[in-house]
Amino acid sequence: MLDRLPRREREIFEIICRLGEASAAQIRDEISDAPSYSAVRTLLARLEAKGHIRHTERDQRYFYSSAERPNRMREKALRNLVDTFFSGSGVDAATALLGVTRNPKPEDLDALQKAVDEARRRK
């Protein structure tokens, strides 16, 4: 889905995903070479009309979030990354992530080991 969005819409969508929820003003503050506030609101309306985001109203302000559950979005994005850059190999992707991780914490390594052990049990 992201690859079909125009550059600015994609940038706004990625900001919303990173922040979890944000107002138009917060989003505008995060945009590189930000357009006008009204342009940001127009782009948000387009993303909402396409079904990618939704808004809630609090204190007379709109707050925008992804229309899809964050876990589902992460899974889709990661699957796309693995397919595109690692020929579909999750193992190669995980190995690459370990290679770029500086000084992993012992608890992080324990969590990875637990995931590997669980994957072995499922087979």
MOPAC internal coordinates of N, CA, C and O (Angstrom, degrees):
PM7 1SCF
backbone

  N    0.0000 0     0.00 0     0.00 0    0    0    0
  C    1.4419 1     0.00 0     0.00 0    1    0    0
  C    1.5201 1   110.94 1     0.00 0    2    1    0
  O    1.2310 1   119.80 1   136.52 1    3    2    1
  N    1.3235 1   117.99 1   -43.48 1    3    2    1
  C    1.4543 1   121.15 1  -177.03 1    5    3    2
  C    1.5164 1   113.21 1   -60.71 1    6    5    3
  O    1.2310 1   120.40 1   143.58 1    7    6    5
  N    1.3250 1   116.84 1   -36.42 1    7    6    5
  C    1.4565 1   119.37 1  -177.14 1    9    7    6
  C    1.5283 1   112.37 1   -69.57 1   10    9    7
  O    1.2310 1   119.88 1   166.30 1   11   10    9
  N    1.3137 1   117.84 1   -13.70 1   11   10    9
  C    1.4666 1   121.22 1   179.08 1   13   11   10
  C    1.5256 1   112.67 1   -93.57 1   14   13   11
  O    1.2310 1   120.14 1   171.80 1   15   14   13
  N    1.3254 1   117.35 1    -8.20 1   15   14   13
  C    1.4630 1   120.31 1  -179.09 1   17   15   14
  C    1.5278 1   111.13 1   -83.20 1   18   17   15
  O    1.2310 1   120.31 1   -35.55 1   19   18   17
  N    1.3292 1   117.02 1   144.45 1   19   18   17
  C    1.4714 1   119.19 1   170.97 1   21   19   18
  C    1.5345 1   110.16 1   -60.26 1   22   21   19
  O    1.2310 1   120.60 1   -22.15 1   23   22   21
  N    1.3080 1   116.47 1   157.85 1   23   22   21
  C    1.4678 1   122.23 1  -173.09 1   25   23   22
  C    1.5276 1   113.25 1   -51.97 1   26   25   23
  O    1.2310 1   119.77 1   129.70 1   27   26   25
  N    1.3214 1   118.04 1   -50.30 1   27   26   25
  C    1.4672 1   120.30 1  -177.35 1   29   27   26
  C    1.5249 1   111.98 1   -66.14 1   30   29   27
  O    1.2310 1   119.92 1   139.29 1   31   30   29
  N    1.3189 1   117.75 1   -40.71 1   31   30   29
  C    1.4623 1   120.25 1   178.11 1   33   31   30
  C    1.5141 1   110.32 1   -63.46 1   34   33   31
  O    1.2310 1   120.76 1   139.04 1   35   34   33
  N    1.3235 1   116.16 1   -40.96 1   35   34   33
  C    1.4631 1   119.69 1   178.77 1   37   35   34
  C    1.5274 1   110.44 1   -64.02 1   38   37   35
  O    1.2310 1   120.56 1   136.87 1   39   38   37
  N    1.3276 1   116.54 1   -43.13 1   39   38   37
  C    1.4624 1   120.37 1   179.43 1   41   39   38
  C    1.5240 1   110.55 1   -60.05 1   42   41   39
  O    1.2310 1   120.50 1   135.86 1   43   42   41
  N    1.3169 1   116.65 1   -44.14 1   43   42   41
  C    1.4714 1   120.76 1   179.32 1   45   43   42
  C    1.5220 1   110.48 1   -65.21 1   46   45   43
  O    1.2310 1   120.33 1   136.21 1   47   46   45
  N    1.3131 1   116.98 1   -43.79 1   47   46   45
  C    1.4612 1   120.37 1   179.17 1   49   47   46
  C    1.5321 1   110.97 1   -60.79 1   50   49   47
  O    1.2310 1   120.20 1   137.43 1   51   50   49
  N    1.3222 1   117.22 1   -42.57 1   51   50   49
  C    1.4626 1   120.76 1   178.85 1   53   51   50
  C    1.5271 1   111.55 1   -64.59 1   54   53   51
  O    1.2310 1   120.32 1   142.70 1   55   54   53
  N    1.3269 1   116.99 1   -37.30 1   55   54   53
  C    1.4695 1   120.59 1   176.82 1   57   55   54
  C    1.5276 1   109.71 1   -63.22 1   58   57   55
  O    1.2310 1   120.40 1   134.83 1   59   58   57
  N    1.3234 1   116.84 1   -45.17 1   59   58   57
  C    1.4667 1   120.67 1   179.41 1   61   59   58
  C    1.5231 1   110.17 1   -61.00 1   62   61   59
  O    1.2310 1   120.24 1   136.49 1   63   62   61
  N    1.3225 1   117.15 1   -43.51 1   63   62   61
  C    1.4691 1   120.11 1   179.29 1   65   63   62
  C    1.5249 1   111.18 1   -63.66 1   66   65   63
  O    1.2310 1   120.47 1   139.25 1   67   66   65
  N    1.3196 1   116.70 1   -40.75 1   67   66   65
  C    1.4725 1   120.59 1  -179.11 1   69   67   66
  C    1.5195 1   111.01 1   -66.83 1   70   69   67
  O    1.2310 1   120.36 1   137.44 1   71   70   69
  N    1.3426 1   116.91 1   -42.56 1   71   70   69
  C    1.4609 1   120.72 1  -177.92 1   73   71   70
  C    1.5279 1   112.95 1   -82.61 1   74   73   71
  O    1.2310 1   120.45 1   158.86 1   75   74   73
  N    1.3179 1   116.74 1   -21.14 1   75   74   73
  C    1.4615 1   121.09 1  -177.78 1   77   75   74
  C    1.5142 1   112.08 1    88.57 1   78   77   75
  O    1.2310 1   120.55 1   133.99 1   79   78   77
  N    1.3027 1   116.55 1   -46.01 1   79   78   77
  C    1.4555 1   123.31 1   178.73 1   81   79   78
  C    1.5198 1   106.78 1  -159.52 1   82   81   79
  O    1.2310 1   120.26 1   -39.07 1   83   82   81
  N    1.3360 1   117.12 1   140.93 1   83   82   81
  C    1.4613 1   119.30 1  -178.62 1   85   83   82
  C    1.5173 1   111.16 1  -159.07 1   86   85   83
  O    1.2310 1   121.15 1   -27.35 1   87   86   85
  N    1.3100 1   115.40 1   152.65 1   87   86   85
  C    1.4643 1   121.62 1   173.48 1   89   87   86
  C    1.5239 1   108.49 1   -83.77 1   90   89   87
  O    1.2310 1   120.84 1   -12.19 1   91   90   89
  N    1.3194 1   116.00 1   167.81 1   91   90   89
  C    1.4657 1   120.33 1   178.43 1   93   91   90
  C    1.5301 1   110.52 1   -60.68 1   94   93   91
  O    1.2310 1   120.26 1   141.09 1   95   94   93
  N    1.3197 1   117.10 1   -38.91 1   95   94   93
  C    1.4673 1   120.55 1   179.38 1   97   95   94
  C    1.5341 1   111.10 1   -64.66 1   98   97   95
  O    1.2310 1   120.62 1   137.10 1   99   98   97
  N    1.3284 1   116.43 1   -42.90 1   99   98   97
  C    1.4700 1   119.62 1   177.95 1  101   99   98
  C    1.5253 1   110.71 1   -62.85 1  102  101   99
  O    1.2310 1   120.88 1   138.22 1  103  102  101
  N    1.3143 1   115.92 1   -41.78 1  103  102  101
  C    1.4651 1   120.51 1   179.63 1  105  103  102
  C    1.5190 1   109.67 1   -63.17 1  106  105  103
  O    1.2310 1   120.19 1   134.57 1  107  106  105
  N    1.3377 1   117.25 1   -45.43 1  107  106  105
  C    1.4609 1   121.20 1  -179.84 1  109  107  106
  C    1.5289 1   110.44 1   -59.58 1  110  109  107
  O    1.2310 1   120.10 1   141.18 1  111  110  109
  N    1.3183 1   117.41 1   -38.82 1  111  110  109
  C    1.4684 1   120.63 1   178.93 1  113  111  110
  C    1.5267 1   112.35 1   -62.69 1  114  113  111
  O    1.2310 1   120.18 1   153.68 1  115  114  113
  N    1.3243 1   117.26 1   -26.32 1  115  114  113
  C    1.4646 1   122.19 1  -176.67 1  117  115  114
  C    1.5338 1   113.44 1   -90.26 1  118  117  115
  O    1.2310 1   119.87 1   165.28 1  119  118  117
  N    1.3180 1   117.86 1   -14.72 1  119  118  117
  C    1.4667 1   121.67 1  -174.92 1  121  119  118
  C    1.5228 1   110.27 1   -79.45 1  122  121  119
  O    1.2310 1   121.14 1   -46.09 1  123  122  121
  N    1.3312 1   115.42 1   133.91 1  123  122  121
  C    1.4612 1   119.18 1   174.11 1  125  123  122
  C    1.5262 1   108.42 1   -72.04 1  126  125  123
  O    1.2310 1   120.84 1   -43.64 1  127  126  125
  N    1.3362 1   116.00 1   136.36 1  127  126  125
  C    1.4626 1   121.27 1  -179.10 1  129  127  126
  C    1.5311 1   109.69 1    49.16 1  130  129  127
  O    1.2310 1   121.27 1  -121.89 1  131  130  129
  N    1.3189 1   115.17 1    58.11 1  131  130  129
  C    1.4662 1   122.31 1  -169.72 1  133  131  130
  C    1.5298 1   112.90 1   -61.74 1  134  133  131
  O    1.2310 1   121.07 1   -42.45 1  135  134  133
  N    1.3354 1   115.56 1   137.55 1  135  134  133
  C    1.4645 1   120.13 1   173.03 1  137  135  134
  C    1.5306 1   109.31 1   -76.01 1  138  137  135
  O    1.2310 1   120.09 1     2.25 1  139  138  137
  N    1.3138 1   117.43 1  -177.75 1  139  138  137
  C    1.4618 1   121.30 1   178.82 1  141  139  138
  C    1.5284 1   110.39 1   -64.54 1  142  141  139
  O    1.2310 1   121.55 1   -17.89 1  143  142  141
  N    1.3154 1   114.64 1   162.11 1  143  142  141
  C    1.4653 1   120.31 1   178.70 1  145  143  142
  C    1.5271 1   110.53 1   -59.76 1  146  145  143
  O    1.2310 1   120.56 1   138.15 1  147  146  145
  N    1.3367 1   116.53 1   -41.85 1  147  146  145
  C    1.4673 1   119.15 1  -179.53 1  149  147  146
  C    1.5285 1   111.45 1   -66.22 1  150  149  147
  O    1.2310 1   119.97 1   146.60 1  151  150  149
  N    1.3264 1   117.65 1   -33.40 1  151  150  149
  C    1.4688 1   120.51 1   176.55 1  153  151  150
  C    1.5268 1   110.46 1   -66.27 1  154  153  151
  O    1.2310 1   120.44 1   140.77 1  155  154  153
  N    1.3225 1   116.76 1   -39.23 1  155  154  153
  C    1.4716 1   120.64 1   177.42 1  157  155  154
  C    1.5240 1   109.26 1   -62.94 1  158  157  155
  O    1.2310 1   120.15 1   136.38 1  159  158  157
  N    1.3210 1   117.32 1   -43.62 1  159  158  157
  C    1.4683 1   120.72 1   178.88 1  161  159  158
  C    1.5306 1   111.29 1   -62.28 1  162  161  159
  O    1.2310 1   120.49 1   142.47 1  163  162  161
  N    1.3229 1   116.66 1   -37.53 1  163  162  161
  C    1.4667 1   120.92 1   177.56 1  165  163  162
  C    1.5268 1   110.49 1   -64.69 1  166  165  163
  O    1.2310 1   120.70 1   135.61 1  167  166  165
  N    1.3197 1   116.26 1   -44.39 1  167  166  165
  C    1.4718 1   120.35 1   179.08 1  169  167  166
  C    1.5227 1   110.99 1   -64.45 1  170  169  167
  O    1.2310 1   120.30 1   141.63 1  171  170  169
  N    1.3282 1   117.03 1   -38.37 1  171  170  169
  C    1.4648 1   120.60 1   176.76 1  173  171  170
  C    1.5262 1   110.51 1   -63.84 1  174  173  171
  O    1.2310 1   120.33 1   138.88 1  175  174  173
  N    1.3256 1   116.98 1   -41.12 1  175  174  173
  C    1.4731 1   120.56 1   178.13 1  177  175  174
  C    1.5264 1   110.49 1   -62.66 1  178  177  175
  O    1.2310 1   120.18 1   140.94 1  179  178  177
  N    1.3304 1   117.26 1   -39.06 1  179  178  177
  C    1.4728 1   120.03 1   177.62 1  181  179  178
  C    1.5164 1   111.28 1   -64.37 1  182  181  179
  O    1.2310 1   120.56 1   135.21 1  183  182  181
  N    1.3207 1   116.54 1   -44.79 1  183  182  181
  C    1.4655 1   119.85 1   179.46 1  185  183  182
  C    1.5310 1   110.80 1   -63.11 1  186  185  183
  O    1.2310 1   120.80 1   142.34 1  187  186  185
  N    1.3099 1   116.07 1   -37.66 1  187  186  185
  C    1.4626 1   119.40 1   178.70 1  189  187  186
  C    1.5245 1   110.50 1   -69.19 1  190  189  187
  O    1.2310 1   119.76 1   138.99 1  191  190  189
  N    1.3258 1   118.06 1   -41.01 1  191  190  189
  C    1.4678 1   121.49 1   178.71 1  193  191  190
  C    1.5284 1   111.17 1   -63.18 1  194  193  191
  O    1.2310 1   120.21 1   148.93 1  195  194  193
  N    1.3197 1   117.20 1   -31.07 1  195  194  193
  C    1.4716 1   121.64 1   178.28 1  197  195  194
  C    1.5300 1   111.67 1   -79.92 1  198  197  195
  O    1.2310 1   120.58 1   171.32 1  199  198  197
  N    1.3412 1   116.50 1    -8.68 1  199  198  197
  C    1.4586 1   120.25 1   177.31 1  201  199  198
  C    1.5220 1   114.45 1    87.30 1  202  201  199
  O    1.2310 1   119.74 1  -167.84 1  203  202  201
  N    1.3326 1   118.11 1    12.16 1  203  202  201
  C    1.4640 1   120.76 1  -177.40 1  205  203  202
  C    1.5263 1   112.93 1   -86.44 1  206  205  203
  O    1.2310 1   120.66 1   150.32 1  207  206  205
  N    1.3317 1   116.35 1   -29.68 1  207  206  205
  C    1.4616 1   120.23 1   179.35 1  209  207  206
  C    1.5293 1   108.93 1  -130.98 1  210  209  207
  O    1.2310 1   121.44 1   -11.98 1  211  210  209
  N    1.3261 1   114.85 1   168.02 1  211  210  209
  C    1.4601 1   121.17 1   173.80 1  213  211  210
  C    1.5261 1   107.09 1  -140.82 1  214  213  211
  O    1.2310 1   121.15 1   -13.67 1  215  214  213
  N    1.3033 1   115.40 1   166.33 1  215  214  213
  C    1.4584 1   117.84 1   178.65 1  217  215  214
  C    1.5281 1   110.44 1  -129.05 1  218  217  215
  O    1.2310 1   121.92 1   -23.77 1  219  218  217
  N    1.3116 1   113.92 1   156.23 1  219  218  217
  C    1.4562 1   122.43 1   170.39 1  221  219  218
  C    1.5247 1   106.00 1  -126.75 1  222  221  219
  O    1.2310 1   120.72 1   -25.85 1  223  222  221
  N    1.3007 1   116.24 1   154.15 1  223  222  221
  C    1.4584 1   119.77 1  -178.99 1  225  223  222
  C    1.5232 1   109.33 1  -111.60 1  226  225  223
  O    1.2310 1   121.48 1   -51.36 1  227  226  225
  N    1.3280 1   114.77 1   128.64 1  227  226  225
  C    1.4660 1   121.83 1   176.19 1  229  227  226
  C    1.5250 1   108.06 1  -141.72 1  230  229  227
  O    1.2310 1   120.89 1   -44.46 1  231  230  229
  N    1.3055 1   115.89 1   135.54 1  231  230  229
  C    1.4674 1   120.71 1   177.72 1  233  231  230
  C    1.5238 1   111.63 1    51.18 1  234  233  231
  O    1.2310 1   120.48 1  -138.11 1  235  234  233
  N    1.3121 1   116.68 1    41.89 1  235  234  233
  C    1.4631 1   124.36 1   178.09 1  237  235  234
  C    1.5339 1   112.77 1    61.26 1  238  237  235
  O    1.2310 1   120.61 1  -153.60 1  239  238  237
  N    1.3294 1   116.45 1    26.40 1  239  238  237
  C    1.4713 1   121.61 1   176.08 1  241  239  238
  C    1.5180 1   108.74 1  -130.92 1  242  241  239
  O    1.2310 1   121.28 1   -32.10 1  243  242  241
  N    1.3213 1   115.15 1   147.90 1  243  242  241
  C    1.4600 1   120.78 1   175.21 1  245  243  242
  C    1.5221 1   109.10 1   -90.60 1  246  245  243
  O    1.2310 1   121.29 1   -41.85 1  247  246  245
  N    1.3214 1   115.14 1   138.15 1  247  246  245
  C    1.4600 1   121.96 1   173.61 1  249  247  246
  C    1.5218 1   107.29 1  -121.00 1  250  249  247
  O    1.2310 1   120.91 1   -49.79 1  251  250  249
  N    1.3040 1   115.87 1   130.21 1  251  250  249
  C    1.4583 1   122.34 1  -173.77 1  253  251  250
  C    1.5153 1   110.68 1  -104.96 1  254  253  251
  O    1.2310 1   121.20 1   -36.53 1  255  254  253
  N    1.3301 1   115.32 1   143.47 1  255  254  253
  C    1.4663 1   121.83 1   176.41 1  257  255  254
  C    1.5247 1   108.09 1  -145.68 1  258  257  255
  O    1.2310 1   121.09 1   -13.39 1  259  258  257
  N    1.3150 1   115.53 1   166.61 1  259  258  257
  C    1.4567 1   120.58 1   177.96 1  261  259  258
  C    1.5209 1   109.32 1   -65.89 1  262  261  259
  O    1.2310 1   120.88 1   -38.74 1  263  262  261
  N    1.3245 1   115.93 1   141.26 1  263  262  261
  C    1.4635 1   120.03 1   177.69 1  265  263  262
  C    1.5244 1   110.93 1   -74.30 1  266  265  263
  O    1.2310 1   120.90 1   157.29 1  267  266  265
  N    1.3100 1   115.88 1   -22.71 1  267  266  265
  C    1.4631 1   120.59 1  -179.49 1  269  267  266
  C    1.5243 1   109.57 1   -99.27 1  270  269  267
  O    1.2310 1   120.47 1   -30.89 1  271  270  269
  N    1.3248 1   116.71 1   149.11 1  271  270  269
  C    1.4612 1   121.46 1   179.47 1  273  271  270
  C    1.5280 1   110.40 1   -57.40 1  274  273  271
  O    1.2310 1   119.69 1   -41.76 1  275  274  273
  N    1.3322 1   118.20 1   138.24 1  275  274  273
  C    1.4663 1   121.23 1  -178.49 1  277  275  274
  C    1.5336 1   113.55 1   -56.14 1  278  277  275
  O    1.2310 1   119.97 1   139.87 1  279  278  277
  N    1.3254 1   117.67 1   -40.13 1  279  278  277
  C    1.4717 1   119.35 1   179.90 1  281  279  278
  C    1.5224 1   111.13 1   -62.37 1  282  281  279
  O    1.2310 1   120.46 1   139.23 1  283  282  281
  N    1.3031 1   116.73 1   -40.77 1  283  282  281
  C    1.4676 1   121.32 1   179.38 1  285  283  282
  C    1.5235 1   110.60 1   -66.52 1  286  285  283
  O    1.2310 1   120.45 1   139.22 1  287  286  285
  N    1.3331 1   116.74 1   -40.78 1  287  286  285
  C    1.4663 1   120.91 1   178.01 1  289  287  286
  C    1.5306 1   110.72 1   -62.60 1  290  289  287
  O    1.2310 1   120.64 1   134.66 1  291  290  289
  N    1.3275 1   116.38 1   -45.34 1  291  290  289
  C    1.4768 1   119.97 1   179.64 1  293  291  290
  C    1.5165 1   110.74 1   -61.58 1  294  293  291
  O    1.2310 1   120.49 1   137.60 1  295  294  293
  N    1.3250 1   116.67 1   -42.40 1  295  294  293
  C    1.4571 1   120.37 1  -179.50 1  297  295  294
  C    1.5296 1   110.97 1   -62.16 1  298  297  295
  O    1.2310 1   120.38 1   134.86 1  299  298  297
  N    1.3297 1   116.87 1   -45.14 1  299  298  297
  C    1.4666 1   120.41 1   178.89 1  301  299  298
  C    1.5293 1   111.45 1   -63.19 1  302  301  299
  O    1.2310 1   120.64 1   135.34 1  303  302  301
  N    1.3314 1   116.38 1   -44.66 1  303  302  301
  C    1.4694 1   120.23 1  -179.03 1  305  303  302
  C    1.5236 1   110.45 1   -64.46 1  306  305  303
  O    1.2310 1   120.40 1   137.83 1  307  306  305
  N    1.3188 1   116.84 1   -42.17 1  307  306  305
  C    1.4596 1   120.32 1   179.79 1  309  307  306
  C    1.5190 1   111.05 1   -66.86 1  310  309  307
  O    1.2310 1   120.38 1   139.26 1  311  310  309
  N    1.3205 1   116.88 1   -40.74 1  311  310  309
  C    1.4645 1   120.35 1   177.77 1  313  311  310
  C    1.5300 1   110.43 1   -60.77 1  314  313  311
  O    1.2310 1   120.57 1   137.75 1  315  314  313
  N    1.3315 1   116.51 1   -42.25 1  315  314  313
  C    1.4601 1   121.01 1   178.32 1  317  315  314
  C    1.5332 1   110.91 1   -63.60 1  318  317  315
  O    1.2310 1   120.36 1   137.03 1  319  318  317
  N    1.3239 1   116.91 1   -42.97 1  319  318  317
  C    1.4683 1   121.60 1   178.24 1  321  319  318
  C    1.5251 1   111.10 1   -61.99 1  322  321  319
  O    1.2310 1   120.57 1   134.12 1  323  322  321
  N    1.3211 1   116.53 1   -45.88 1  323  322  321
  C    1.4676 1   121.16 1  -179.71 1  325  323  322
  C    1.5211 1   110.31 1   -64.20 1  326  325  323
  O    1.2310 1   120.32 1   135.62 1  327  326  325
  N    1.3202 1   117.00 1   -44.38 1  327  326  325
  C    1.4702 1   120.10 1   178.98 1  329  327  326
  C    1.5198 1   111.68 1   -63.62 1  330  329  327
  O    1.2310 1   120.26 1   138.18 1  331  330  329
  N    1.3297 1   117.10 1   -41.82 1  331  330  329
  C    1.4598 1   121.80 1  -175.10 1  333  331  330
  C    1.5214 1   112.75 1   -73.59 1  334  333  331
  O    1.2310 1   119.96 1   133.36 1  335  334  333
  N    1.3121 1   117.69 1   -46.64 1  335  334  333
  C    1.4615 1   120.89 1  -170.50 1  337  335  334
  C    1.5269 1   115.09 1  -105.12 1  338  337  335
  O    1.2310 1   120.23 1   166.66 1  339  338  337
  N    1.3284 1   117.16 1   -13.34 1  339  338  337
  C    1.4623 1   119.84 1  -176.12 1  341  339  338
  C    1.5234 1   112.62 1  -128.71 1  342  341  339
  O    1.2310 1   120.74 1  -157.74 1  343  342  341
  N    1.3203 1   116.18 1    22.26 1  343  342  341
  C    1.4682 1   122.47 1   178.25 1  345  343  342
  C    1.5248 1   112.45 1    50.15 1  346  345  343
  O    1.2310 1   120.74 1  -144.60 1  347  346  345
  N    1.3184 1   116.19 1    35.40 1  347  346  345
  C    1.4502 1   120.84 1   177.15 1  349  347  346
  C    1.5193 1   115.16 1    81.74 1  350  349  347
  O    1.2310 1   119.80 1  -177.80 1  351  350  349
  N    1.3324 1   117.99 1     2.20 1  351  350  349
  C    1.4613 1   120.86 1  -177.21 1  353  351  350
  C    1.5306 1   111.66 1   -90.60 1  354  353  351
  O    1.2310 1   120.94 1   -73.10 1  355  354  353
  N    1.3198 1   115.80 1   106.90 1  355  354  353
  C    1.4517 1   120.89 1   175.31 1  357  355  354
  C    1.5221 1   112.25 1   -63.82 1  358  357  355
  O    1.2310 1   120.92 1   147.65 1  359  358  357
  N    1.3271 1   115.84 1   -32.35 1  359  358  357
  C    1.4692 1   120.47 1   178.59 1  361  359  358
  C    1.5241 1   109.90 1   -64.16 1  362  361  359
  O    1.2310 1   120.67 1   133.89 1  363  362  361
  N    1.3455 1   116.33 1   -46.11 1  363  362  361
  C    1.4676 1   119.27 1   178.52 1  365  363  362
  C    1.5287 1   110.87 1   -62.21 1  366  365  363
  O    1.2310 1   120.34 1   140.47 1  367  366  365
  N    1.3223 1   116.96 1   -39.53 1  367  366  365
  C    1.4678 1   120.80 1   179.05 1  369  367  366
  C    1.5298 1   110.50 1   -64.96 1  370  369  367
  O    1.2310 1   120.36 1   135.24 1  371  370  369
  N    1.3220 1   116.91 1   -44.76 1  371  370  369
  C    1.4662 1   120.36 1   179.76 1  373  371  370
  C    1.5214 1   111.10 1   -63.90 1  374  373  371
  O    1.2310 1   120.44 1   139.70 1  375  374  373
  N    1.3216 1   116.77 1   -40.30 1  375  374  373
  C    1.4593 1   121.11 1   177.94 1  377  375  374
  C    1.5283 1   110.28 1   -62.90 1  378  377  375
  O    1.2310 1   120.52 1   137.57 1  379  378  377
  N    1.3228 1   116.61 1   -42.43 1  379  378  377
  C    1.4617 1   120.66 1   178.31 1  381  379  378
  C    1.5258 1   110.72 1   -63.49 1  382  381  379
  O    1.2310 1   120.09 1   139.14 1  383  382  381
  N    1.3324 1   117.44 1   -40.86 1  383  382  381
  C    1.4647 1   120.61 1   178.17 1  385  383  382
  C    1.5215 1   111.34 1   -62.58 1  386  385  383
  O    1.2310 1   120.58 1   139.58 1  387  386  385
  N    1.3089 1   116.49 1   -40.42 1  387  386  385
  C    1.4665 1   118.98 1   177.09 1  389  387  386
  C    1.5222 1   110.86 1   -64.14 1  390  389  387
  O    1.2310 1   120.62 1   145.46 1  391  390  389
  N    1.3300 1   116.42 1   -34.54 1  391  390  389
  C    1.4598 1   120.50 1   179.79 1  393  391  390
  C    1.5148 1   113.36 1   -67.63 1  394  393  391
  O    1.2310 1   119.70 1   149.41 1  395  394  393
  N    1.3295 1   118.17 1   -30.59 1  395  394  393
  C    1.4622 1   120.62 1  -179.21 1  397  395  394
  C    1.5261 1   112.52 1   -94.39 1  398  397  395
  O    1.2310 1   120.04 1   173.66 1  399  398  397
  N    1.3182 1   117.52 1    -6.34 1  399  398  397
  C    1.4539 1   121.23 1   178.82 1  401  399  398
  C    1.5208 1   109.23 1   -82.75 1  402  401  399
  O    1.2310 1   121.32 1   -60.44 1  403  402  401
  N    1.3098 1   115.07 1   119.56 1  403  402  401
  C    1.4634 1   119.63 1   179.16 1  405  403  402
  C    1.5186 1   109.48 1   -89.54 1  406  405  403
  O    1.2310 1   120.61 1   -48.70 1  407  406  405
  N    1.3090 1   116.44 1   131.30 1  407  406  405
  C    1.4631 1   122.45 1   175.83 1  409  407  406
  C    1.5257 1   113.33 1    46.56 1  410  409  407
  O    1.2310 1   120.40 1  -115.39 1  411  410  409
  N    1.3476 1   116.83 1    64.61 1  411  410  409
  C    1.4716 1   117.56 1   178.83 1  413  411  410
  C    1.5304 1   110.74 1   -61.47 1  414  413  411
  O    1.2310 1   121.09 1   -37.61 1  415  414  413
  N    1.3063 1   115.52 1   142.39 1  415  414  413
  C    1.4585 1   121.43 1   179.11 1  417  415  414
  C    1.5248 1   108.81 1   -72.15 1  418  417  415
  O    1.2310 1   120.05 1   -32.52 1  419  418  417
  N    1.3267 1   117.50 1   147.48 1  419  418  417
  C    1.4715 1   120.18 1   178.65 1  421  419  418
  C    1.5256 1   112.65 1   -54.67 1  422  421  419
  O    1.2310 1   119.91 1   141.92 1  423  422  421
  N    1.3314 1   117.77 1   -38.08 1  423  422  421
  C    1.4678 1   119.99 1  -179.57 1  425  423  422
  C    1.5314 1   111.27 1   -68.42 1  426  425  423
  O    1.2310 1   120.33 1   149.69 1  427  426  425
  N    1.3390 1   116.98 1   -30.31 1  427  426  425
  C    1.4678 1   120.10 1   175.41 1  429  427  426
  C    1.5293 1   110.59 1   -68.45 1  430  429  427
  O    1.2310 1   120.84 1   137.46 1  431  430  429
  N    1.3146 1   116.00 1   -42.54 1  431  430  429
  C    1.4682 1   119.89 1   177.72 1  433  431  430
  C    1.5220 1   110.70 1   -64.72 1  434  433  431
  O    1.2310 1   120.52 1   142.43 1  435  434  433
  N    1.3309 1   116.61 1   -37.57 1  435  434  433
  C    1.4710 1   120.43 1   176.83 1  437  435  434
  C    1.5311 1   110.70 1   -63.53 1  438  437  435
  O    1.2310 1   120.45 1   139.42 1  439  438  437
  N    1.3332 1   116.75 1   -40.58 1  439  438  437
  C    1.4686 1   120.67 1   179.35 1  441  439  438
  C    1.5265 1   110.15 1   -65.23 1  442  441  439
  O    1.2310 1   120.33 1   139.90 1  443  442  441
  N    1.3254 1   116.97 1   -40.10 1  443  442  441
  C    1.4623 1   120.32 1   176.96 1  445  443  442
  C    1.5275 1   111.19 1   -63.99 1  446  445  443
  O    1.2310 1   120.62 1   136.65 1  447  446  445
  N    1.3205 1   116.42 1   -43.35 1  447  446  445
  C    1.4551 1   120.22 1   178.83 1  449  447  446
  C    1.5254 1   110.96 1   -62.13 1  450  449  447
  O    1.2310 1   120.73 1   140.34 1  451  450  449
  N    1.3282 1   116.21 1   -39.66 1  451  450  449
  C    1.4631 1   120.67 1   178.17 1  453  451  450
  C    1.5331 1   110.09 1   -62.25 1  454  453  451
  O    1.2310 1   120.21 1   137.76 1  455  454  453
  N    1.3389 1   117.20 1   -42.24 1  455  454  453
  C    1.4704 1   121.19 1   178.93 1  457  455  454
  C    1.5240 1   110.72 1   -63.65 1  458  457  455
  O    1.2310 1   120.04 1   139.78 1  459  458  457
  N    1.3324 1   117.52 1   -40.22 1  459  458  457
  C    1.4657 1   121.49 1   178.02 1  461  459  458
  C    1.5287 1   109.65 1   -64.78 1  462  461  459
  O    1.2310 1   120.41 1   135.15 1  463  462  461
  N    1.3259 1   116.81 1   -44.85 1  463  462  461
  C    1.4664 1   120.69 1   179.12 1  465  463  462
  C    1.5312 1   111.63 1   -61.12 1  466  465  463
  O    1.2310 1   120.39 1   138.66 1  467  466  465
  N    1.3280 1   116.86 1   -41.34 1  467  466  465
  C    1.4662 1   120.37 1   178.55 1  469  467  466
  C    1.5349 1   111.10 1   -65.93 1  470  469  467
  O    1.2310 1   120.36 1   141.14 1  471  470  469
  N    1.3230 1   116.92 1   -38.86 1  471  470  469
  C    1.4627 1   120.48 1   178.48 1  473  471  470
  C    1.5408 1   110.15 1   -64.07 1  474  473  471
  O    1.2310 1   120.21 1   142.04 1  475  474  473
  N    1.3203 1   117.21 1   -37.96 1  475  474  473
  C    1.4667 1   120.76 1   177.38 1  477  475  474
  C    1.5242 1   111.10 1   -65.49 1  478  477  475
  O    1.2310 1   120.07 1   140.03 1  479  478  477
  N    1.3245 1   117.46 1   -39.97 1  479  478  477
  C    1.4690 1   121.53 1   179.85 1  481  479  478
  C    1.5201 1   111.66 1   -66.14 1  482  481  479
  O    1.2310 1   120.18 1   146.41 1  483  482  481
  N    1.3283 1   117.26 1   -33.59 1  483  482  481
  C    1.4655 1   120.54 1  -179.44 1  485  483  482
  C    1.5161 1   112.34 1   -69.00 1  486  485  483
  O    1.2310 1   119.39 1   156.44 1  487  486  485
  N    1.3030 1   118.77 1   -23.56 1  487  486  485
  C    1.4789 1   121.58 1  -177.33 1  489  487  486
  C    1.4862 1   111.80 1   -74.11 1  490  489  487
  O    1.2310 1   120.10 1   180.00 1  491  490  489

